[in-house]
Amino acid sequence: MAEQAADRRVPTVIADDVHIVYRVNGAKTGKGSATAALSRIVKRSGDRGVRKVHAVRGVSFVAHRGEAIGLIGSNGSGKSTLLRAIAGLLPPESGRVYTDGQPSLLGVNAALMNDLTGERNVILGGLAMGMSREQIKERYQEIVDFSGINEKGDFITLPMRTYSSGMQARLRFSIAAAKDHDVLMIDEALATGDAKFRLRSEARIRELRKEAGTVFLVSHSNKSIRDTCDRVLWLERGELRMDGPTDEVLKEYEKFSGK
């Protein structure tokens, strides 16, 4: 029976020894700069004034349909960079990323524009994710209600530049969550908004998993990871330090970080 269950697990993302290197133009910074923390992973390249940042180092894993996977690690550990590589926005220096279906990175696929109203951005974001105009029309009110941005006024008819960062993040999540995804990647979206919105967001992520999608969640909230994910990837300095069940990985991470 265990072998039959394993056979039914359908891979959606395969990362095979992925290395990602940024090339940064500019003179070398001093010891007191903000980049000093990256000094161990920054190397001078052969070109004058160009530095290399080895942001992801040999990461390998396989994700399956129905999984919700948390990405944790210290600031600068490569979590967001890895998501961008899965989404096809950053080519690996070496190694490969294979995806089954279309990966959607929250905040990128929903390409919202500050000078357009929230209403127009719902349409634009839906089209950017591959929804038809008819699908957007059918789900429009659901998207607005889920975001909660109209609870204190008719904000959906105002330009996005009048929204707070939290309102913008809630609308982006609401647009992305209106579509069933093969692979949905969420970078800190649950860190914004009130507790009520976070509960709605976490419930929607669980629904997406049941609908045979795969969800990746980057969050600094261990509670959100525990409430949402059944598996965790822990990155440190670009390397995959641990991959396993949520409670096991978070227990080790909390010992490491002192949280």
N, C-alpha and C positions, 0 to 999 in steps of 0.2 A: 504493500500500500504506500509506503514511504517513497519507493521508486516511482510509482505512478504519479504521486503528488508532485515530485520533483520534475517529472516530464512535462507537467502542465504549466510550469513556471516559464513564462515567456519573457526573454530578455528585451528590454527597451533601450537601455544605454550600456555600452561596453567601453570602458576606458582602458586602453592597453599601453602601459608604460608612458604616460603622458608627461611631457616636459614643456613648460611655457616660459619663454624668456622675453622680457621687455627690453627694448633698446631706448635709452633716454639720452637726448641731446642736452649738452650743457656742461659747464666746468664742474670739477669735483668740489663737493661742498665740505664745509668745515665740520669739526667734531661736534660742535654745539648745535648743528642743524637738526631739523625734524627727521632727516633721512639717516641719522646716525644709528638708529635702531635696526636699519637694514644693512649695516656695514658688512656683516658676515656673508650676505648673499649677493652683494654688489661687486662686480669685477670690472676693471677697465678693459675695453675692447681694443682691437687693433687700430680703430679709427680714433683720431684725436677728438676729444670732447664727447665721445659716445660711451655711455656706461651700460652694462648689462645687469638686469635684475632677474634672477632665476626664481620666478614666482611659484611655479609648480614643478615638483621634482619626482618624476617616475611614479605617478599615481596610477593604480590599476584597480578596477572594481567592475562588477556587473550588477545593474539594477533591473528589477523585474516588474511586470505589470502588477498593480495593486499594492505596491510598496509606497510608503511615505518615508523619505530618508532625510534626516537632519544633518546639516553640515555645521560643525562647531570648530572652535579654535581661537587662538589669540588674534588680536588685530594684526593684519598683514600676513596671515597664515596661508592665504591663497584661496579662500572659500569662494569669493565673488569671481575671481579670475577663472576658477574651475567651472563655475556655472556659465560664464561667457564662452568658454571653449565648448561646452556641451551644446550651447545654443548655436554654435557655428560662427561666433563673432570674433573669436581669436584663434588663429591657426596654431597648432602645436609646433614647437621647434622640432620635436621628434615624438614618436609614438602616434597613436591613432585614437579617435573617438568615433564610435559607431552608434547611430540612433535608429530606432524603428519608429517611423512616423515623424511628425513635425514637432520639435521642441519649442516651447514658448517661454521666454524669460520675462517675467512680470516687470513692467516699467519700460521695456524695450519694444515688445510687440504692440503694446498699447501706446502707440506713438502720439501722445497727446500734445496739443499746441496751446500755449498760454494765451494767445490773442483770440482764440475761439471759445465759444460758450461751452459749458459742460455738456449741454445737449448735443452740440455738433461733435464734441470729442467722443461721446458715447458711440456715435455713428462711425467716426474715423477709427477709433480703437477697435471696434467690432470688425470693420472691413480689413484692418491690418492683421487681424488674427484669422482671416479667412471666412468670416461669417457673411452670409448673404444679407441684402438689405431687408428681406422679408424676415429673416431670423432676428435681426437687430430690432425691427419694429415689434415683433412678438415679445421680445425679452426686455424692451426698453424700460418699462415701468418697474420691472423686477430689479434691473440694474440700479436704477435711481433709489428705490426703496432700500435695497441691500446696503448701499453706500451710506445712507442716513444723512446725506448732505442737505436735504431739503427739510430736515426736522425743525430748523430754526429760521426758515425763510425759503424763498424761491431761488436758491443759489444755482440750480441747474441751468437757469437762463442767463447767468452772468459769466463773463470771461474767466478762464481758469486762473489768470494772474491775480484775481481777487480772492482766490482760495488760500487757506492756510496749507502748509505742507502736509498736515494730517488729512485734510479734506482731499487733497490731490491723491495721496496714497490710497485712501479708501475708495475713491472713484476708480483708480487704476485696478485695484484688486477686484472690485465689483464687475468691471468690464471683463477682466480675464476669467473670473469665476463663472461667468455666464455661459462659457463654452466648455464642452467636454474636451479634455486635452489628452494626447498621447503621452506627452511629458510636459509638466508644468513646473517651472522653477521660480521660487519666490524668495527674494532677497530682502529680509527685514520688514516685509509689509505688515506683519502682525505687531511690530513695535510701535505703530502709530494707532491713534484712535483710543476710545474708551474701552472698558472691560466688556461692555455689551457687544461692540463690534468685533473684538477679538474672539469672543465665543461664537459669533456667527461665522467668522472666517475659519476657525478651527473645525466647526461642523461642516462647512462647505468642503474643506480639504478632505475630510473623511468620506464625504459623498463622492468626490472625484476619484478617490482610491477604489471605492466600490464599483464605479463605472469603468473599471479596468485601466485607469490611467496610472501614471507614476508621478509622484510629487517630490520635489527637492525643496527643503526649507532651510535657509540660512537665518539664524537668529542667535542673539546673545542672551535670550531668555530661556534658561533651562526648563522652566515650567511649560513654555509653549512647545518646546521639543518633546517633553514627556507626554503632554496632552495630545500631540498630533502625530508623532512619528513612531514607527515600530523598529527602525534601524537608524544608526548614526555613523557617519564618517567623521573622524577627528583628524584635522590637519594641523600641523605645526611646522612653521618655516618651509611651507610648500610640500612637506612630505606627509603621506598617509600614516598616521601614528597608530590608529586603531579603527577597526570596522566590525560592528557587531550589534547585538540587541541594545535598544535604547538605554535601559537601566544599567547594563554592564559598562557601556562606554561612558555614560555620564558620571558614573561612580568614580571611574579612574580619572576622568577629566577634572572633576571637582577636587580630587586629591591634589592633582597637578596645579590647578589654578588657585586653590584655596577658597573657592566659592562655597 
